[in-house]
């Protein structure tokens, strides 16, 4: 994922479980050597990219962009990444909920020859 906000906007039609929840993500981009901080909120079966100054959240997550991309594309589950220490969270009690919310029913595929 090159642009997280664009990815979330483009995937707006994705349906999520009917849970209201918000988590702040600090995603480190290894190539740009910069960190993007945003809130991923869930409301009414949809997700939203929001400014942390506008949303109060008790759950904060730190990760690298490559791992975040794997999570968003369904190549990995949040719980597994958290257990490995790849997704650092200040609120491990919310791991199951994040696993539930971010689970992808269909795994990514490509038909490009490498």
C-alpha positions in Angstrom: 0.0 0.0 0.0 1.5 3.3 -1.1 -1.1 5.7 0.2 -3.1 4.4 3.2 -5.8 7.0 3.0 -6.4 6.3 -0.7 -6.5 2.6 0.0 -9.1 3.0 2.7 -11.1 5.4 0.5 -11.0 3.1 -2.5 -12.0 0.1 -0.3 -14.9 2.0 1.3 -17.4 -0.5 0.0 -15.9 -3.3 2.1 -18.4 -4.4 4.7 -17.2 -4.8 8.3 -18.9 -6.4 11.3 -21.4 -4.0 13.0 -19.0 -2.9 15.7 -18.2 0.7 16.7 -14.5 0.9 17.5 -11.5 3.1 16.8 -7.7 2.5 17.0 -4.8 4.8 16.4 -2.2 3.5 14.0 1.4 4.7 13.8 2.7 3.2 10.5 6.4 3.5 9.8 7.3 3.7 6.1 10.7 2.0 5.7 11.3 3.5 2.2 10.4 7.1 3.1 11.7 6.9 6.6 8.6 8.6 7.9 5.6 7.7 10.2 2.0 8.2 9.3 -0.4 8.5 12.3 -4.1 8.1 11.8 -7.2 6.7 13.4 -8.9 3.7 11.8 -12.5 3.9 13.0 -15.4 1.5 12.4 -19.0 2.5 12.5 -22.1 1.1 10.9 -20.2 -1.7 9.1 -17.8 0.8 7.4 -14.3 2.0 8.1 -13.0 5.6 8.1 -9.5 7.2 8.0 -9.5 10.0 10.6 -7.2 12.5 12.2 -6.0 11.5 15.7 -6.8 15.0 16.9 -10.5 14.5 16.1 -11.0 11.0 17.6 -10.2 9.8 21.1 -9.1 6.2 21.3 -7.6 4.0 24.0 -6.0 1.6 21.5 -2.8 2.5 19.8 -0.9 0.3 17.3 2.7 0.7 15.9 3.9 -1.2 12.9 5.8 -1.0 9.7 4.0 -0.2 6.4 5.0 -3.6 4.9 3.3 -5.4 7.8 0.3 -3.1 7.7 0.0 -3.8 4.0 0.1 -7.6 4.6 -2.7 -7.1 7.2 -4.9 -5.0 4.9 -4.4 -7.4 1.9 -5.4 -10.4 4.0 -2.0 -12.1 3.9 -1.7 -12.0 7.6 -4.0 -11.8 10.6 -3.7 -9.1 13.3 -3.6 -11.6 16.2 -0.7 -13.5 14.6 1.2 -10.4 13.9 0.6 -9.1 17.5 1.8 -12.4 19.0 5.0 -12.1 16.9 5.5 -8.6 18.1 5.2 -7.2 14.6 2.0 -5.2 15.6 2.8 -3.5 18.9 -0.3 -2.4 20.8 -0.8 -0.7 24.2 -4.1 -2.6 24.6 -3.6 -6.3 24.0 -7.2 -6.9 25.3 -8.4 -5.6 22.0 -6.4 -8.0 19.8 -9.4 -10.4 19.3 -11.6 -7.5 18.3 -9.1 -6.2 15.8 -8.5 -9.7 14.5 -12.3 -10.0 14.0 -12.7 -6.5 12.3 -9.7 -6.8 10.0 -10.2 -10.4 8.9 -10.3 -10.7 5.1 -12.6 -13.4 3.7 -10.7 -13.6 0.4 -7.0 -13.7 0.3 -5.2 -11.6 -2.3 -4.2 -13.1 -5.6 -2.2 -12.2 -8.7 -2.0 -13.7 -12.1 1.3 -12.0 -12.9 4.2 -14.3 -13.7 7.3 -13.7 -11.7 
